[in-house]
Amino acid sequence: MKYIYLGDRLTDPALRGMPCDPVLNAAGKCIRGRNGSMLVAGSDGRRWVVIGRLLRKQNKEKKA
């Protein structure tokens, strides 16, 4: 999973802190809306449209 969804005060508590992957188009780019939203897939495979500003990239593991 590449992102963590932070959510806000109106977000369902089950979605806060949810790890998710971006859904990519045919060109390999993230699917983004005009208003800054982003299409992501949760760990269970369900797709969500979330606010892009509330997504945070996870830290990559350090190479030894």
N, CA, C, O and CB atoms as a CASP TS submission, in Angstrom:
PFRMAT TS
TARGET T0000
AUTHOR 0000-0000-0000
METHOD Language model
MODEL 1
PARENT N/A
ATOM      1  N   MET     1       0.841  -1.174   0.000  1.00  0.00           N
ATOM      2  CA  MET     1       0.000   0.000   0.000  1.00  0.00           C
ATOM      3  C   MET     1       0.891   1.244   0.000  1.00  0.00           C
ATOM      4  O   MET     1       1.896   1.313   0.708  1.00  0.00           O
ATOM      5  CB  MET     1      -0.959  -0.006   1.219  1.00  0.00           C
ATOM      6  N   LYS     2       0.498   2.211  -0.804  1.00  0.00           N
ATOM      7  CA  LYS     2       1.340   3.387  -0.975  1.00  0.00           C
ATOM      8  C   LYS     2       0.867   4.592  -0.191  1.00  0.00           C
ATOM      9  O   LYS     2       1.658   5.496   0.074  1.00  0.00           O
ATOM     10  CB  LYS     2       1.416   3.741  -2.411  1.00  0.00           C
ATOM     11  N   TYR     3      -0.423   4.633   0.195  1.00  0.00           N
ATOM     12  CA  TYR     3      -0.967   5.799   0.858  1.00  0.00           C
ATOM     13  C   TYR     3      -1.725   5.401   2.126  1.00  0.00           C
ATOM     14  O   TYR     3      -2.193   4.271   2.266  1.00  0.00           O
ATOM     15  CB  TYR     3      -1.882   6.566  -0.093  1.00  0.00           C
ATOM     16  N   ILE     4      -1.831   6.366   3.043  1.00  0.00           N
ATOM     17  CA  ILE     4      -2.686   6.261   4.220  1.00  0.00           C
ATOM     18  C   ILE     4      -3.693   7.396   4.120  1.00  0.00           C
ATOM     19  O   ILE     4      -3.317   8.551   3.918  1.00  0.00           O
ATOM     20  CB  ILE     4      -1.856   6.327   5.571  1.00  0.00           C
ATOM     21  N   TYR     5      -4.977   7.066   4.263  1.00  0.00           N
ATOM     22  CA  TYR     5      -6.022   8.090   4.203  1.00  0.00           C
ATOM     23  C   TYR     5      -6.277   8.599   5.613  1.00  0.00           C
ATOM     24  O   TYR     5      -6.680   7.831   6.486  1.00  0.00           O
ATOM     25  CB  TYR     5      -7.336   7.529   3.565  1.00  0.00           C
ATOM     26  N   LEU     6      -6.047   9.887   5.841  1.00  0.00           N
ATOM     27  CA  LEU     6      -6.209  10.470   7.173  1.00  0.00           C
ATOM     28  C   LEU     6      -7.666  10.710   7.525  1.00  0.00           C
ATOM     29  O   LEU     6      -8.072  10.472   8.663  1.00  0.00           O
ATOM     30  CB  LEU     6      -5.446  11.769   7.267  1.00  0.00           C
ATOM     31  N   GLY     7      -8.458  11.176   6.572  1.00  0.00           N
ATOM     32  CA  GLY     7      -9.857  11.489   6.833  1.00  0.00           C
ATOM     33  C   GLY     7     -10.005  12.805   7.574  1.00  0.00           C
ATOM     34  O   GLY     7      -9.018  13.450   7.926  1.00  0.00           O
ATOM     35  N   ASP     8     -11.253  13.193   7.805  1.00  0.00           N
ATOM     36  CA  ASP     8     -11.534  14.391   8.570  1.00  0.00           C
ATOM     37  C   ASP     8     -12.630  14.076   9.579  1.00  0.00           C
ATOM     38  O   ASP     8     -12.942  12.908   9.808  1.00  0.00           O
ATOM     39  CB  ASP     8     -11.946  15.566   7.641  1.00  0.00           C
ATOM     40  N   ARG     9     -13.212  15.093  10.178  1.00  0.00           N
ATOM     41  CA  ARG     9     -14.183  14.836  11.245  1.00  0.00           C
ATOM     42  C   ARG     9     -15.488  14.242  10.735  1.00  0.00           C
ATOM     43  O   ARG     9     -16.246  13.670  11.517  1.00  0.00           O
ATOM     44  CB  ARG     9     -14.474  16.111  11.987  1.00  0.00           C
ATOM     45  N   LEU    10     -15.766  14.364   9.442  1.00  0.00           N
ATOM     46  CA  LEU    10     -16.983  13.811   8.872  1.00  0.00           C
ATOM     47  C   LEU    10     -16.779  12.420   8.261  1.00  0.00           C
ATOM     48  O   LEU    10     -17.744  11.787   7.832  1.00  0.00           O
ATOM     49  CB  LEU    10     -17.520  14.750   7.826  1.00  0.00           C
ATOM     50  N   THR    11     -15.545  11.946   8.217  1.00  0.00           N
ATOM     51  CA  THR    11     -15.224  10.656   7.621  1.00  0.00           C
ATOM     52  C   THR    11     -15.658   9.518   8.531  1.00  0.00           C
ATOM     53  O   THR    11     -15.547   9.601   9.754  1.00  0.00           O
ATOM     54  CB  THR    11     -13.729  10.557   7.329  1.00  0.00           C
ATOM     55  N   ASP    12     -16.153   8.456   7.912  1.00  0.00           N
ATOM     56  CA  ASP    12     -16.495   7.244   8.649  1.00  0.00           C
ATOM     57  C   ASP    12     -15.258   6.769   9.418  1.00  0.00           C
ATOM     58  O   ASP    12     -14.188   6.647   8.822  1.00  0.00           O
ATOM     59  CB  ASP    12     -17.019   6.127   7.683  1.00  0.00           C
ATOM     60  N   PRO    13     -15.370   6.499  10.716  1.00  0.00           N
ATOM     61  CA  PRO    13     -14.201   6.077  11.499  1.00  0.00           C
ATOM     62  C   PRO    13     -13.512   4.823  10.953  1.00  0.00           C
ATOM     63  O   PRO    13     -12.318   4.629  11.177  1.00  0.00           O
ATOM     64  CB  PRO    13     -14.615   5.830  12.925  1.00  0.00           C
ATOM     65  N   ALA    14     -14.251   3.976  10.242  1.00  0.00           N
ATOM     66  CA  ALA    14     -13.640   2.772   9.672  1.00  0.00           C
ATOM     67  C   ALA    14     -12.661   3.112   8.553  1.00  0.00           C
ATOM     68  O   ALA    14     -11.774   2.316   8.248  1.00  0.00           O
ATOM     69  CB  ALA    14     -14.719   1.831   9.146  1.00  0.00           C
ATOM     70  N   LEU    15     -12.811   4.284   7.936  1.00  0.00           N
ATOM     71  CA  LEU    15     -11.934   4.674   6.828  1.00  0.00           C
ATOM     72  C   LEU    15     -10.717   5.461   7.283  1.00  0.00           C
ATOM     73  O   LEU    15      -9.742   5.556   6.537  1.00  0.00           O
ATOM     74  CB  LEU    15     -12.705   5.489   5.827  1.00  0.00           C
ATOM     75  N   ARG    16     -10.741   6.023   8.469  1.00  0.00           N
ATOM     76  CA  ARG    16      -9.595   6.794   8.955  1.00  0.00           C
ATOM     77  C   ARG    16      -8.399   5.877   9.168  1.00  0.00           C
ATOM     78  O   ARG    16      -8.516   4.826   9.798  1.00  0.00           O
ATOM     79  CB  ARG    16      -9.946   7.531  10.267  1.00  0.00           C
ATOM     80  N   GLY    17      -7.253   6.280   8.641  1.00  0.00           N
ATOM     81  CA  GLY    17      -6.032   5.490   8.779  1.00  0.00           C
ATOM     82  C   GLY    17      -5.987   4.299   7.842  1.00  0.00           C
ATOM     83  O   GLY    17      -5.145   3.416   8.004  1.00  0.00           O
ATOM     84  N   MET    18      -6.887   4.261   6.856  1.00  0.00           N
ATOM     85  CA  MET    18      -6.980   3.136   5.936  1.00  0.00           C
ATOM     86  C   MET    18      -5.791   3.142   4.975  1.00  0.00           C
ATOM     87  O   MET    18      -5.537   4.156   4.325  1.00  0.00           O
ATOM     88  CB  MET    18      -8.309   3.183   5.155  1.00  0.00           C
ATOM     89  N   PRO    19      -5.052   2.019   4.872  1.00  0.00           N
ATOM     90  CA  PRO    19      -4.017   1.930   3.844  1.00  0.00           C
ATOM     91  C   PRO    19      -4.677   1.693   2.491  1.00  0.00           C
ATOM     92  O   PRO    19      -5.641   0.932   2.396  1.00  0.00           O
ATOM     93  CB  PRO    19      -2.999   0.797   4.168  1.00  0.00           C
ATOM     94  N   CYS    20      -4.169   2.332   1.453  1.00  0.00           N
ATOM     95  CA  CYS    20      -4.793   2.201   0.138  1.00  0.00           C
ATOM     96  C   CYS    20      -3.760   2.383  -0.965  1.00  0.00           C
ATOM     97  O   CYS    20      -2.694   2.960  -0.755  1.00  0.00           O
ATOM     98  CB  CYS    20      -5.930   3.221  -0.025  1.00  0.00           C
ATOM     99  N   ASP    21      -4.103   1.875  -2.149  1.00  0.00           N
ATOM    100  CA  ASP    21      -3.293   2.007  -3.352  1.00  0.00           C
ATOM    101  C   ASP    21      -4.019   2.915  -4.333  1.00  0.00           C
ATOM    102  O   ASP    21      -5.250   2.911  -4.381  1.00  0.00           O
ATOM    103  CB  ASP    21      -3.003   0.618  -3.989  1.00  0.00           C
ATOM    104  N   PRO    22      -3.287   3.685  -5.108  1.00  0.00           N
ATOM    105  CA  PRO    22      -3.954   4.495  -6.134  1.00  0.00           C
ATOM    106  C   PRO    22      -4.423   3.610  -7.281  1.00  0.00           C
ATOM    107  O   PRO    22      -3.767   2.623  -7.614  1.00  0.00           O
ATOM    108  CB  PRO    22      -3.009   5.600  -6.662  1.00  0.00           C
ATOM    109  N   VAL    23      -5.550   3.956  -7.884  1.00  0.00           N
ATOM    110  CA  VAL    23      -6.024   3.280  -9.090  1.00  0.00           C
ATOM    111  C   VAL    23      -5.401   4.023 -10.266  1.00  0.00           C
ATOM    112  O   VAL    23      -5.518   5.243 -10.374  1.00  0.00           O
ATOM    113  CB  VAL    23      -7.615   3.256  -9.179  1.00  0.00           C
ATOM    114  N   LEU    24      -4.741   3.276 -11.142  1.00  0.00           N
ATOM    115  CA  LEU    24      -4.001   3.883 -12.245  1.00  0.00           C
ATOM    116  C   LEU    24      -4.768   3.755 -13.549  1.00  0.00           C
ATOM    117  O   LEU    24      -5.502   2.788 -13.755  1.00  0.00           O
ATOM    118  CB  LEU    24      -2.622   3.242 -12.383  1.00  0.00           C
ATOM    119  N   ASN    25      -4.594   4.750 -14.443  1.00  0.00           N
ATOM    120  CA  ASN    25      -5.202   4.674 -15.765  1.00  0.00           C
ATOM    121  C   ASN    25      -4.271   3.920 -16.707  1.00  0.00           C
ATOM    122  O   ASN    25      -3.240   3.403 -16.275  1.00  0.00           O
ATOM    123  CB  ASN    25      -5.511   6.088 -16.316  1.00  0.00           C
ATOM    124  N   ALA    26      -4.622   3.853 -17.985  1.00  0.00           N
ATOM    125  CA  ALA    26      -3.829   3.102 -18.958  1.00  0.00           C
ATOM    126  C   ALA    26      -2.421   3.665 -19.126  1.00  0.00           C
ATOM    127  O   ALA    26      -1.497   2.929 -19.472  1.00  0.00           O
ATOM    128  CB  ALA    26      -4.532   3.092 -20.295  1.00  0.00           C
ATOM    129  N   ALA    27      -2.250   4.962 -18.886  1.00  0.00           N
ATOM    130  CA  ALA    27      -0.936   5.596 -19.017  1.00  0.00           C
ATOM    131  C   ALA    27      -0.085   5.410 -17.763  1.00  0.00           C
ATOM    132  O   ALA    27       1.073   5.828 -17.741  1.00  0.00           O
ATOM    133  CB  ALA    27      -1.100   7.082 -19.312  1.00  0.00           C
ATOM    134  N   GLY    28      -0.638   4.790 -16.720  1.00  0.00           N
ATOM    135  CA  GLY    28       0.114   4.552 -15.486  1.00  0.00           C
ATOM    136  C   GLY    28       0.063   5.703 -14.507  1.00  0.00           C
ATOM    137  O   GLY    28       0.858   5.750 -13.567  1.00  0.00           O
ATOM    138  N   LYS    29      -0.862   6.639 -14.709  1.00  0.00           N
ATOM    139  CA  LYS    29      -0.991   7.780 -13.805  1.00  0.00           C
ATOM    140  C   LYS    29      -2.198   7.595 -12.895  1.00  0.00           C
ATOM    141  O   LYS    29      -3.142   6.885 -13.242  1.00  0.00           O
ATOM    142  CB  LYS    29      -1.114   9.095 -14.600  1.00  0.00           C
ATOM    143  N   CYS    30      -2.164   8.234 -11.734  1.00  0.00           N
ATOM    144  CA  CYS    30      -3.274   8.185 -10.794  1.00  0.00           C
ATOM    145  C   CYS    30      -4.501   8.846 -11.396  1.00  0.00           C
ATOM    146  O   CYS    30      -4.385   9.816 -12.145  1.00  0.00           O
ATOM    147  CB  CYS    30      -2.897   8.860  -9.471  1.00  0.00           C
ATOM    148  N   ILE    31      -5.674   8.323 -11.070  1.00  0.00           N
ATOM    149  CA  ILE    31      -6.918   8.915 -11.541  1.00  0.00           C
ATOM    150  C   ILE    31      -7.323   9.989 -10.547  1.00  0.00           C
ATOM    151  O   ILE    31      -7.657   9.695  -9.399  1.00  0.00           O
ATOM    152  CB  ILE    31      -8.043   7.838 -11.708  1.00  0.00           C
ATOM    153  N   ARG    32      -7.290  11.243 -11.000  1.00  0.00           N
ATOM    154  CA  ARG    32      -7.609  12.395 -10.162  1.00  0.00           C
ATOM    155  C   ARG    32      -8.812  13.119 -10.744  1.00  0.00           C
ATOM    156  O   ARG    32      -9.002  13.136 -11.960  1.00  0.00           O
ATOM    157  CB  ARG    32      -6.396  13.353 -10.043  1.00  0.00           C
ATOM    158  N   GLY    33      -9.617  13.712  -9.885  1.00  0.00           N
ATOM    159  CA  GLY    33     -10.755  14.500 -10.323  1.00  0.00           C
ATOM    160  C   GLY    33     -10.388  15.966 -10.455  1.00  0.00           C
ATOM    161  O   GLY    33      -9.296  16.380 -10.065  1.00  0.00           O
ATOM    162  N   ARG    34     -11.292  16.739 -10.998  1.00  0.00           N
ATOM    163  CA  ARG    34     -11.049  18.172 -11.169  1.00  0.00           C
ATOM    164  C   ARG    34     -10.992  18.906  -9.836  1.00  0.00           C
ATOM    165  O   ARG    34     -10.341  19.945  -9.723  1.00  0.00           O
ATOM    166  CB  ARG    34     -12.128  18.784 -12.041  1.00  0.00           C
ATOM    167  N   ASN    35     -11.666  18.373  -8.839  1.00  0.00           N
ATOM    168  CA  ASN    35     -11.734  19.043  -7.546  1.00  0.00           C
ATOM    169  C   ASN    35     -10.662  18.553  -6.568  1.00  0.00           C
ATOM    170  O   ASN    35     -10.724  18.880  -5.382  1.00  0.00           O
ATOM    171  CB  ASN    35     -13.104  18.841  -6.941  1.00  0.00           C
ATOM    172  N   GLY    36      -9.690  17.784  -7.036  1.00  0.00           N
ATOM    173  CA  GLY    36      -8.611  17.318  -6.174  1.00  0.00           C
ATOM    174  C   GLY    36      -8.873  15.967  -5.545  1.00  0.00           C
ATOM    175  O   GLY    36      -8.080  15.517  -4.717  1.00  0.00           O
ATOM    176  N   SER    37      -9.961  15.305  -5.910  1.00  0.00           N
ATOM    177  CA  SER    37     -10.241  13.983  -5.368  1.00  0.00           C
ATOM    178  C   SER    37      -9.382  12.943  -6.093  1.00  0.00           C
ATOM    179  O   SER    37      -8.826  13.215  -7.156  1.00  0.00           O
ATOM    180  CB  SER    37     -11.751  13.642  -5.500  1.00  0.00           C
ATOM    181  N   MET    38      -9.285  11.759  -5.507  1.00  0.00           N
ATOM    182  CA  MET    38      -8.460  10.700  -6.073  1.00  0.00           C
ATOM    183  C   MET    38      -9.157   9.368  -5.881  1.00  0.00           C
ATOM    184  O   MET    38      -9.781   9.132  -4.846  1.00  0.00           O
ATOM    185  CB  MET    38      -7.057  10.681  -5.428  1.00  0.00           C
ATOM    186  N   LEU    39      -9.052   8.495  -6.876  1.00  0.00           N
ATOM    187  CA  LEU    39      -9.634   7.165  -6.796  1.00  0.00           C
ATOM    188  C   LEU    39      -8.594   6.223  -6.217  1.00  0.00           C
ATOM    189  O   LEU    39      -7.496   6.100  -6.761  1.00  0.00           O
ATOM    190  CB  LEU    39     -10.122   6.673  -8.189  1.00  0.00           C
ATOM    191  N   VAL    40      -8.929   5.553  -5.114  1.00  0.00           N
ATOM    192  CA  VAL    40      -8.014   4.621  -4.462  1.00  0.00           C
ATOM    193  C   VAL    40      -8.719   3.290  -4.218  1.00  0.00           C
ATOM    194  O   VAL    40      -9.947   3.218  -4.184  1.00  0.00           O
ATOM    195  CB  VAL    40      -7.487   5.210  -3.131  1.00  0.00           C
ATOM    196  N   ALA    41      -7.921   2.245  -4.051  1.00  0.00           N
ATOM    197  CA  ALA    41      -8.442   0.922  -3.732  1.00  0.00           C
ATOM    198  C   ALA    41      -7.939   0.525  -2.352  1.00  0.00           C
ATOM    199  O   ALA    41      -6.745   0.622  -2.067  1.00  0.00           O
ATOM    200  CB  ALA    41      -8.019  -0.127  -4.806  1.00  0.00           C
ATOM    201  N   GLY    42      -8.849   0.080  -1.502  1.00  0.00           N
ATOM    202  CA  GLY    42      -8.484  -0.357  -0.159  1.00  0.00           C
ATOM    203  C   GLY    42      -7.855  -1.737  -0.186  1.00  0.00           C
ATOM    204  O   GLY    42      -7.746  -2.356  -1.245  1.00  0.00           O
ATOM    205  N   SER    43      -7.445  -2.215   0.964  1.00  0.00           N
ATOM    206  CA  SER    43      -6.797  -3.522   1.056  1.00  0.00           C
ATOM    207  C   SER    43      -7.749  -4.661   0.709  1.00  0.00           C
ATOM    208  O   SER    43      -7.308  -5.746   0.328  1.00  0.00           O
ATOM    209  CB  SER    43      -6.238  -3.729   2.450  1.00  0.00           C
ATOM    210  N   ASP    44      -9.061  -4.418   0.841  1.00  0.00           N
ATOM    211  CA  ASP    44     -10.049  -5.444   0.505  1.00  0.00           C
ATOM    212  C   ASP    44     -10.467  -5.395  -0.960  1.00  0.00           C
ATOM    213  O   ASP    44     -11.288  -6.206  -1.389  1.00  0.00           O
ATOM    214  CB  ASP    44     -11.270  -5.291   1.384  1.00  0.00           C
ATOM    215  N   GLY    45      -9.916  -4.458  -1.738  1.00  0.00           N
ATOM    216  CA  GLY    45     -10.218  -4.350  -3.156  1.00  0.00           C
ATOM    217  C   GLY    45     -11.325  -3.363  -3.486  1.00  0.00           C
ATOM    218  O   GLY    45     -11.540  -3.056  -4.659  1.00  0.00           O
ATOM    219  N   ARG    46     -12.029  -2.861  -2.485  1.00  0.00           N
ATOM    220  CA  ARG    46     -13.085  -1.876  -2.737  1.00  0.00           C
ATOM    221  C   ARG    46     -12.460  -0.559  -3.152  1.00  0.00           C
ATOM    222  O   ARG    46     -11.371  -0.208  -2.699  1.00  0.00           O
ATOM    223  CB  ARG    46     -13.978  -1.682  -1.487  1.00  0.00           C
ATOM    224  N   ARG    47     -13.154   0.170  -4.017  1.00  0.00           N
ATOM    225  CA  ARG    47     -12.650   1.452  -4.517  1.00  0.00           C
ATOM    226  C   ARG    47     -13.385   2.593  -3.840  1.00  0.00           C
ATOM    227  O   ARG    47     -14.589   2.518  -3.596  1.00  0.00           O
ATOM    228  CB  ARG    47     -12.803   1.548  -6.051  1.00  0.00           C
ATOM    229  N   TRP    48     -12.645   3.649  -3.542  1.00  0.00           N
ATOM    230  CA  TRP    48     -13.177   4.832  -2.877  1.00  0.00           C
ATOM    231  C   TRP    48     -12.697   6.070  -3.592  1.00  0.00           C
ATOM    232  O   TRP    48     -11.578   6.101  -4.103  1.00  0.00           O
ATOM    233  CB  TRP    48     -12.767   4.869  -1.400  1.00  0.00           C
ATOM    234  N   VAL    49     -13.527   7.090  -3.633  1.00  0.00           N
ATOM    235  CA  VAL    49     -13.106   8.415  -4.083  1.00  0.00           C
ATOM    236  C   VAL    49     -12.886   9.229  -2.821  1.00  0.00           C
ATOM    237  O   VAL    49     -13.819   9.455  -2.050  1.00  0.00           O
ATOM    238  CB  VAL    49     -14.175   9.096  -5.052  1.00  0.00           C
ATOM    239  N   VAL    50     -11.652   9.669  -2.608  1.00  0.00           N
ATOM    240  CA  VAL    50     -11.294  10.382  -1.382  1.00  0.00           C
ATOM    241  C   VAL    50     -10.667  11.724  -1.739  1.00  0.00           C
ATOM    242  O   VAL    50     -10.281  11.956  -2.885  1.00  0.00           O
ATOM    243  CB  VAL    50     -10.322   9.538  -0.512  1.00  0.00           C
ATOM    244  N   ILE    51     -10.572  12.592  -0.757  1.00  0.00           N
ATOM    245  CA  ILE    51      -9.945  13.902  -0.936  1.00  0.00           C
ATOM    246  C   ILE    51      -8.430  13.703  -0.999  1.00  0.00           C
ATOM    247  O   ILE    51      -7.829  13.158  -0.073  1.00  0.00           O
ATOM    248  CB  ILE    51     -10.340  14.889   0.225  1.00  0.00           C
ATOM    249  N   GLY    52      -7.830  14.143  -2.082  1.00  0.00           N
ATOM    250  CA  GLY    52      -6.400  13.932  -2.300  1.00  0.00           C
ATOM    251  C   GLY    52      -5.523  14.597  -1.254  1.00  0.00           C
ATOM    252  O   GLY    52      -4.451  14.083  -0.935  1.00  0.00           O
ATOM    253  N   ARG    53      -5.958  15.731  -0.714  1.00  0.00           N
ATOM    254  CA  ARG    53      -5.157  16.445   0.293  1.00  0.00           C
ATOM    255  C   ARG    53      -5.013  15.640   1.579  1.00  0.00           C
ATOM    256  O   ARG    53      -4.086  15.874   2.355  1.00  0.00           O
ATOM    257  CB  ARG    53      -5.788  17.801   0.605  1.00  0.00           C
ATOM    258  N   LEU    54      -5.913  14.700   1.812  1.00  0.00           N
ATOM    259  CA  LEU    54      -5.886  13.938   3.059  1.00  0.00           C
ATOM    260  C   LEU    54      -5.184  12.595   2.921  1.00  0.00           C
ATOM    261  O   LEU    54      -5.233  11.769   3.832  1.00  0.00           O
ATOM    262  CB  LEU    54      -7.289  13.718   3.552  1.00  0.00           C
ATOM    263  N   LEU    55      -4.527  12.375   1.780  1.00  0.00           N
ATOM    264  CA  LEU    55      -3.726  11.170   1.574  1.00  0.00           C
ATOM    265  C   LEU    55      -2.269  11.473   1.900  1.00  0.00           C
ATOM    266  O   LEU    55      -1.759  12.541   1.563  1.00  0.00           O
ATOM    267  CB  LEU    55      -3.867  10.648   0.117  1.00  0.00           C
ATOM    268  N   ARG    56      -1.606  10.534   2.553  1.00  0.00           N
ATOM    269  CA  ARG    56      -0.178  10.679   2.875  1.00  0.00           C
ATOM    270  C   ARG    56       0.548   9.445   2.385  1.00  0.00           C
ATOM    271  O   ARG    56       0.103   8.319   2.607  1.00  0.00           O
ATOM    272  CB  ARG    56       0.051  10.886   4.410  1.00  0.00           C
ATOM    273  N   LYS    57       1.689   9.668   1.706  1.00  0.00           N
ATOM    274  CA  LYS    57       2.497   8.546   1.255  1.00  0.00           C
ATOM    275  C   LYS    57       3.140   7.868   2.453  1.00  0.00           C
ATOM    276  O   LYS    57       3.527   8.517   3.424  1.00  0.00           O
ATOM    277  CB  LYS    57       3.569   9.009   0.250  1.00  0.00           C
ATOM    278  N   GLN    58       3.245   6.544   2.362  1.00  0.00           N
ATOM    279  CA  GLN    58       3.930   5.802   3.410  1.00  0.00           C
ATOM    280  C   GLN    58       5.428   5.897   3.170  1.00  0.00           C
ATOM    281  O   GLN    58       5.876   6.042   2.033  1.00  0.00           O
ATOM    282  CB  GLN    58       3.463   4.319   3.449  1.00  0.00           C
ATOM    283  N   ASN    59       6.190   5.816   4.238  1.00  0.00           N
ATOM    284  CA  ASN    59       7.642   5.834   4.100  1.00  0.00           C
ATOM    285  C   ASN    59       8.107   4.520   3.512  1.00  0.00           C
ATOM    286  O   ASN    59       7.621   3.451   3.882  1.00  0.00           O
ATOM    287  CB  ASN    59       8.326   6.093   5.457  1.00  0.00           C
ATOM    288  N   LYS    60       9.053   4.607   2.590  1.00  0.00           N
ATOM    289  CA  LYS    60       9.629   3.391   2.007  1.00  0.00           C
ATOM    290  C   LYS    60      10.620   2.811   3.003  1.00  0.00           C
ATOM    291  O   LYS    60      11.213   3.531   3.807  1.00  0.00           O
ATOM    292  CB  LYS    60      10.323   3.685   0.631  1.00  0.00           C
ATOM    293  N   GLU    61      10.790   1.482   2.934  1.00  0.00           N
ATOM    294  CA  GLU    61      11.753   0.832   3.818  1.00  0.00           C
ATOM    295  C   GLU    61      13.162   1.257   3.419  1.00  0.00           C
ATOM    296  O   GLU    61      13.470   1.414   2.238  1.00  0.00           O
ATOM    297  CB  GLU    61      11.606  -0.717   3.763  1.00  0.00           C
ATOM    298  N   LYS    62      13.999   1.437   4.418  1.00  0.00           N
ATOM    299  CA  LYS    62      15.377   1.855   4.153  1.00  0.00           C
ATOM    300  C   LYS    62      16.174   0.681   3.598  1.00  0.00           C
ATOM    301  O   LYS    62      16.052  -0.452   4.064  1.00  0.00           O
ATOM    302  CB  LYS    62      16.045   2.404   5.440  1.00  0.00           C
ATOM    303  N   LYS    63      16.995   0.979   2.590  1.00  0.00           N
ATOM    304  CA  LYS    63      17.830  -0.053   1.998  1.00  0.00           C
ATOM    305  C   LYS    63      19.071  -0.254   2.873  1.00  0.00           C
ATOM    306  O   LYS    63      19.645   0.707   3.385  1.00  0.00           O
ATOM    307  CB  LYS    63      18.229   0.323   0.542  1.00  0.00           C
ATOM    308  N   ALA    64      19.473  -1.510   3.034  1.00  0.00           N
ATOM    309  CA  ALA    64      20.626  -1.818   3.885  1.00  0.00           C
ATOM    310  C   ALA    64      21.914  -1.749   3.132  1.00  0.00           C
ATOM    311  O   ALA    64      22.978  -1.982   3.707  1.00  0.00           O
ATOM    312  CB  ALA    64      20.484  -3.175   4.497  1.00  0.00           C
TER
END
